Amino acid sequence: ISPWNFPLAIFTGQIAAALVTGNSVIAKPAEQTPLIAFRAVELLREAGVPEDVIQLLPGDGPSVGGPLTADPRIAGVCFTGSTEVAKLIEKQLAETAEPDAMLIAETGGLNAMIVDSTALPEQAVRDILASAFQSAGQRCSALRVLYVQKDVEKKMLEMLKGAMEALNVGDPWRISTDVGPVIDDEAQTSIREYCTKMGLQGRLIAKLEAPKEGRFVAPHVFRVKGIEDMEREVFGPVLHVASFDADEIDAVIAAINRKGYGLTFGLHTRIEGRVQHFVDGIHAGNIYVNRNQIGAVVGSQPFGGEGLSGTGPKAGGPHYLRRFRKGPEAGTHVQDGHKVTATELADNLPDPALGGWSTRPDRIAILRKHLRGKGAAAIGAAAGIDFGQVDLPGPTGEANTLSLSPRGRVLCLGPDGDTLLAQTIHALAAGNAVLAVALGAPAALSALTGKGLPLAAIDGRPDPVEARALRVDVVAFSGTSEAARIVRKVIADRSGPIVPLVTEVLNPAAYAHERAVCVDTTAAGGNASLLAGA
């Protein structure tokens, strides 16, 4: 299910990933862009893809998308669109599909950029304009909230207003046009109404004029106290600006993270140590330093968010195709026994920060030492995943890296001892805190408990309903289809981000977030790697 703002690139990318991994495809383009999708499918068939392997199903969400995702024959959904629709799809899959039916959702976000007092003003303004107003702000990666350090705020806003005046709003066929139309009348009306409301509140900093004819919305810049003022994403050429003092940087990071979105983040600074501080602190899938935060290049900047901004894995990343395939599941029955209460679960939930486990580079070595040969297959699978930082290709003057970060808290439900051990190994290897609940859990995990790891084991029968309110980021369960369906329905019904259900026994990458970082190395004084190679 592809979006209207990338009607060819995302549409064909989703299809190619599904086809190359051996699946058949029903391609449902956005209702606004069926013609380019039709032509793309024509070309695929001309290239030799059989008709019974790919079918095009155009139409709107309620009449086509809804019934399609409700069909029990659907083995998975790859979706790009709104957070709200992604949640609806997950609930529908939990109700009607097999419990291991995958959902890869890439959704929107309240994307932020921080500009500190050391940033190059001209470069920052250039990247702010591109990030906020290119494609009329109709990219899921577009900049929505700009934080500027108070020391340079006045100068930065003066430059921003001056640069905005040079933008041309009009027909995108013209080379001179910088900002084109929005997608339809509904979008135009909604964005204009929002801008009128913000203007009446006295928040306007700057705006341009737009052509009277056509679906144009003039770029607007509004003043806000911070990202907490934002109730929703405004999907158009609208930028919000907040200011901060030098000693408030950590508070700004915390405010951005509290909002729950995590797609793109931009940073302009010439302090190298500050870059790493932000990379470690911000919860976002794609982080851009001293450049704009749109236009991810597949292979160099694998794209996708976390939290309310997506499920992962990243499109164009090393773990994407794996998600379109099924691995072995235990399918073990849950044995009867003591029912674990919600209070027991909450009281035993470990802290992810315990002992600095999430940042230790030697996690797998520590697990091997404690296990002494137990869980060899799980340890081997985890060792095959690079949880460190991997360099990715890119042009000279740009450094691209990909790393895996822990998701947070993982609820491992087994149900049998061997499966529970494998789940726990993978969750700990990724740097998470683990609450393991199953009959015989303390015995199955005896080699790991009491060793200072962020791990708690409870002996008993887990009740999914009792665990409904437990704040966890992943649930691992490899029981029968009937039992797994109950678990998925319960976690799909929760508010907040989509919580993945891991049903495969050996899938260590499912317990981690991917983080892609792109740095313009020329902005801080030159490309050191190029000089080193001279």
N, C-alpha and C positions, 0 to 999 in steps of 0.2 A: 504494500500500500504506500504509494509514493506521493510526495508533496507537489504543489503547483510551482513553488519557487525554484526548484531544480528538476524540471519535468523530464529531462533526458539523462543527466548524469546520475542522479540517485535512482531513477527508474531502471536504467540499464545495469547499474551496479548491483542492485538487489537481485535482479533476475540472473545475472552472470554468476553471482555467488551461489545461488540456489541450484542452478543448472550444473555447474562444474562439480558440485558435490553429489550429483546423482539424483536430485529431486525433480519432480515436475512442478510447474509453476502456474498459478492463476495470478495474472498481473492486473491490479486494480489501480489505475492512475487517479490523481486528484480530479474531481469533477470539472475543474476549470481548464484542465489541459489534456483532453482526450486525444486530440489530433496528432500531436507529436508522439504520444505513446503508441497510437495506431501505426504510424510510420515506422517507429522503432521495431515493433513486433513484425511488421512486414519484412524489414531488412533481416531480422533474425531468421525468419523462415526462408528467405532467399539464400541465406548463408548455410542452410541445411538443418536448422533445428526443426525437428518434427512437429507437426501441428498438435499432436496429442501430448506433447511435452510442455507446451506453453500456450495458454489461452488468455486473451485479453477480455477483461470484464469492466468496461467503463460505466460510470454512473455516480450518484451521490452516496454519501455515507449511510444515511438511514435506510435507503431502499436496496443498496447493493453491498456496501461494506459491512453493515450489521448482520444481515443473513449469512454472508460469506464467513465471517469470523465465528458465527454460531453453528456452523456445520461441523459435526463430529469427525468428518473425514479430514479436516484440516490438521496437518502435523506441525504447523508452525506459522508464525506471522512475522514478517519483517516490515516494520512501520516507521515512517518519518512523518511527524505532525505534532499536534498539541499534546501536552501532558495529560489533559482531561480525557482525550480520546484514547490515549495509550492505557490509562487506568481502566477504561471501559472494556477495551480489548482483552486485557489481562483477566478481568472478572468473567468475561464471556468464555475465554479459553478454559478457565478454572471450572466453569459449569459444564461445558459440553465436550471439550477435547480430551485427549489422553493427558494424564498429569505431566508427562514429559514433553508436551507440545511446547516448542520454544517460542519466545517472544523477544525479538531484538527491536527495541524502541529507541529512536533518537528524537528527542523532543526539544522544546524551546528553553529559554532561560532569561534571567535578568542579568545579562552579562555586564561586568564592571571592568573599568580600567582605572589604575591609580597612576597619577603623575606627580612625582616628588620634585623638590626644589633643585635637584641636580640635573633634571632632564633637559635635553636640547629643545627649546620651545618650538622652533620651526619644524623639527621632525615630529614632535608630539602632536602639533596642530594638524600636520599633514595626515598622520595616522588616525587621529580622532575623526576628521572629516570622512576619510575612507571607511572607517569602521562603523560610523553612525549613519551615513547618508548614501553610500554606494548601494546600488540596487534599491534605492528608496527605502533603505532600512529593512528590507524584506528578506533578510538572511537570518537563520536561527542563531548564527554566530555574531550578529551585529551588536555593537556597543549600545547599551541602554543607560548605564549610570557611570558618569565620569567623576572621580574624586581628584581634586587638585589641591596640593599643599598651599596653605594660606599665604606663605611667603611669596609665591609666584602667581597667585590666583588672578590678580588684577591684570598683570601683563598677559597671562595666558588667555584670559577671556577677551581682551582687546584684540589679540592676534586671531583668536577663533572667529570673532565677529567679522573682522576684516576679511579673513579667508572665505567665510561663508558667502560674503557678498560677491565673490568671484565665481560662485557656482551657478551653472545654468540649469534651470528646471524646464523640461520640455520633452519633445519627441525623441525617443531613444534611437531612432534611425539616424539622427544627426550626430556626427562625430563630436560636435561641440557640447552636446548634452552631458551633464554630470549626474542629474537626478531625474529619473523617469517617472512613470505613473505607478500607482498602486494597482493591485490585482483586479478589483471590481468595485461596484458601487457600494456594497456593504462595507468593505474595508475603508473606503474613502469617507463614508458617513461616520463610521465609528471613530476613526482617527481625528477627524475634524471636530467632532463633539468633545473628545478628550482635550484637544488643544484649546477649545473655547472655554471649557471648565477650568483648566489650569490658568488660562489668561485672566479669567475673572477673579481668581485667587491671588492675582498679583505676582505670579511666579515667572512670567516671561522675561527671558534674557535677550533673545534674538529670534528673528524669524525672517524668512524670505517671502517673496510673492510667487504664486503659482499661476499657470495659465487658467483662464476661466473655463475653457472648454476641455473636456477629457477628464480622466480619473486621476487628477494630480492633487497631491498634498504638499504644501510648502514645508521645507525643513524648519523645525522649531527647536529651540533650546530653552529649557525651564530650570528654575532653581528648586532644589529639594534639600532637606536636612541630611538625607542619606538614603540608602537603599530601603530602609524600613518604611519610607513614605510610599514605596511602590506597592500597589495592590496586585498588579498583573503586568504582564509584558504587553507593551504597545507595539504592534508589529508594523512599523512604518518609520518614516524619517523624523523621529522624535528623540532628542537627547536630554537627559537630566544631569544636572551638575551639582555636586556637593563639595564642600571644602573641609580640610582637616588640618590640625596642628601636627608638628613633627612628632610629638610624643603620643599621638593618637593612632599611629599606624596599626598596631596590634588590635585596637578596638575596631578599626575599619575592616580588617581581615575577619574578625569574629562576626561582625554585622553581615558581611557578605555571605559567610558560611551559614549563619543562622537562617537565612532566607531559604536555604534548602536546594537551590539550583546549583548546577555545576557544569556548564557547557564550556564557555570560553572565558578567559581572563587576560587582560592586558596590563603591562607594567612598563612605565618609562622612568628609568633611573640610570645613573652612571656609577652607582655604588655596587660593585660586584657582590659583596657580602649580602646586601639587601635582596638581590635577586634570589639567592638560595633560601633566604628567610621566607620570601613569598612563595616560592615553589613548594617548600615544606609545609607552609601554613594554609594555603588556599586549596579548597576542595573544588577543583575544576578539571575537566578532562583534557582541555587544550589551553596551554598557557603560552602567551606571546610576550616577548621582552623586546622593547625598543623597535617595534614594528606594529603594523595594523593587526587586528585579531580576526580577520575574515580571510576566506580563500585558502583553506587548508589544501595541501597537495598530497594526494594519496601516495603512500610510500615514504614521503618525507615527514608529513604530519598526519598520521592516522587520526580519524575524526570521530568523536562521540563523547557524550557527557556522562555524568553520574548524578546520583540523587534524583531530584525531580526533572533532571534534564536527560535522563536516559538509563538504559539497563546495561549497555555494553554488550558484546565487545565492540571495539572501534572498527568502523569501515576503513579498509585499507591497512589494517593492522595484522600482526601475525596470528591472532587468535580468532579472527572473524570467521573463516571458513569452517573451523572446528565446530562452531555453534550450529552449523547446518547439518551436522551428522549426529548420530546417536551412538553412545558408548554403552558398555555393559552395565546392567542394573542388577541389584541383588534380588529384588522381588520377594523378600522374606516377610513372613507373617509376624505381626506384633503379638507377643505373648501376653497373657493376662497377668496382672500384678498390681502392686500399690500405685494408685493414681496420684501423680505429682500435682500439687496445687499451684495456683498462680503466685501465691506468697512464697512458696519454696523456690520457684523459678526466679522471681525477682530478687530474693535474698542471696541467691548463689551466683547471680550474673557477674562475671569477673570484669575488671577494669582493663580496657585495651592498652592503657598506658603503663600497666604493671611491669616494673623492672626494665622499662625501655625496650620491651620485646619487639615492638613494631619497627624499630629502627636498627635492630641488630643485623649485621650482614652474615652472621654465622648460624642462622637459625636451623638450617638443615643439618649442619654438623652437630649441633647440640641435640637435636632430636635423634639422630643416629646413635649418639653416645648413650642416651638414656634407654633407647629401645633395644639395643644389643641384638639386632637381627630380626626383631619383630616388625611386622608391617613392611616387609622388604619391597613389595610391589608398589605400595603407596609412596614410600620414600624415594624409590627409583623414578616414579612419575613426577614427583615434586622436584627432584634434582634435575630433571630434564627441562624445567621451566627456569628461565633467567629472571629472577626477581630483582636483579640489580638494574643499572642504567645501561641501555643499549644505544649506541650511536646509529643514526639513520642518515641516509644520503641527503644531500642538499647542495645548493649552489655555493660558490665561494662567498664568504662574508656572512654565512648563516650556519648556526649550529642547531641540529635537530636531534633530540634524544627521546627515548621511550622507556618508561619504567613501570613496574607494577607496585601498587600501593595497597595496603590492607583495607578491606571494606569496613572493618570495625568489630562488631560482635556477631558471632556465628552460633546458631543453635543446631547442634548435631543430634539427630534422633535415631541413628542406626538404620534398622532396628536390632540387628544381631551384632555380636561383639566384634567380628572382623570388619564389618562395614563401618561400625562406629569408630574403630581405630583408624581406618583409612580416611574417613571424613575429618577426624580430629587432626591427623598428621597434615593433611592438605591445608586445613584452616590455619593451623599454627605456622606452617611453613610460609604462608602468605603474610604472616605478621598479625593475625587476628587474635582476639580473645575468644575462648570457646566455652560454651555451656553444653555439656554432653548429658543427655537424658535417655536412658534405656534400661531395661532389665539387665542387671549385671554390669552396668557401666563402670563402677569403681574398679571391679576386677579386670575388665577389658582394658582399662586405661591405667592400670596400677604402675606401669613403667614410667608414666608421665606425670602423674599427680604427686603433689608434695615436692616438686622440684623447682618451685619458684616461677613456674610458667603461668600465664594468664588462662588457667584451665580449672573448671569445676565439673565434677561428675556426680550425677544423682542417680541412684538406683530406683527405678520405678517405671511405670507406664506413662508416657507423655500423653496428655490430653490436649489436642490442638486448640480447643475452645479456651482452655485455661491459659494457653500461651498467647492468646489473641493480643493482649495489651503489652506483651513483653517487647521492649525496644531492641530488636535485633536487625541486622542488615542482610543476613543470609540464613536460609534454613536448608539443612541437608537431610534428606530422608530417602531411603531406597527400599521402601516396603512394597506391598502389593499395590496394584493400580487403584483398587478401591480405597485403601488407606491413604495413598498419596494424593488422591483427588480431594479427600476431606481436608488434608493439610493445606493444599494449594488454595482451596476455596476460602479457608479461614484467613490466610495471609493476604489473599487478593482483596479481601473485604476491608483491609485496614486503610486508614488515611495515610497520607504522606507518600514517599517514594515507593515504587514497585519493589517488593522484596523477592528476589529470585529463589526458586525452589530447585536445589541441585539433587537430581535423582540418580545421576551416574556415580558409580563407585570411584572411578579414577578420572578426575577432571580438576586438577589443581588450579588451573587458571581461572576457574569459575569463582574462586574465593578472593579474587583481587580486582582492583580497579586499574585501568591503564591510564597513565598520565603522559601526555606528549608535551614537550617544552621546545619552543622555537625561539632562538635568540639571534637578533641582528648583532653580530660581533663587531661590525664596523662603527656602531654608535658610541662605543666606549673607548674609541681611540685606535681601532685597527684590528686586523685579524691575526691574532697571535699564532694560531696554528699554521697560517700561511708563511709567516716570518720564520717559524721554527723549521719548516721544511725547506727553506731557501739555502 
